[in-house]
Amino acid sequence: MSTAREDLLEAGLAVFDRDGFEGATVAAIRTRARASNGSFFHFFGSKKELAGTLFLEILARYHAAVIAAVDERRGAREGVARLIRAHLEWVVSSRREARYLFEISRSEWTEEIRGAQRAQNSRLVEAVERWRAPLVERGELLPMTSSVFFSQIIGPAQIFCRAWLSGRDRTDPREQAEMLIACAIRAVVAADAIQQPGEAR
């Protein structure tokens, strides 16, 4: 059974998705959640605070999906493939949340949650590094910073995801998975490891 706070967050997501952040109002969110004015301000000081809280909750769900894709048992090529597929799958299966995270959110109203956002991002990096660092050490993954690594893995996929989320392209971004995986492998996997036969994707 959902709580009043969860109802307000879900309503906020729906209203932001429909009206954008600027167009959304506390009244519209309250109406959708069937919540009183007092109930809204019991949980959130403002529309901006609700938006920031929602951002962190959705970011945590996205990170959980990505983290679940890799562990220390995965080889270089398999791990890269699983990361890309996890990103694409989450965006498509959680379209409203993904649109909020990648299309609607704005830096000016996430300033107050910047510290919490950095902490969540750090946990994602640490989880992926537990898989990646030994592979770099063994020479299977090319040495690079985690920022560069993520840009090579997620950056190209985001081009297709953003076009789909905005409605500019109706093609399911998962259809590009094989090409995105092949390009990412060439960018981050050592040449010797690319040639190794038999590793599952």
Beta strands, then each sheet from edge to edge (+ up, - down):
end
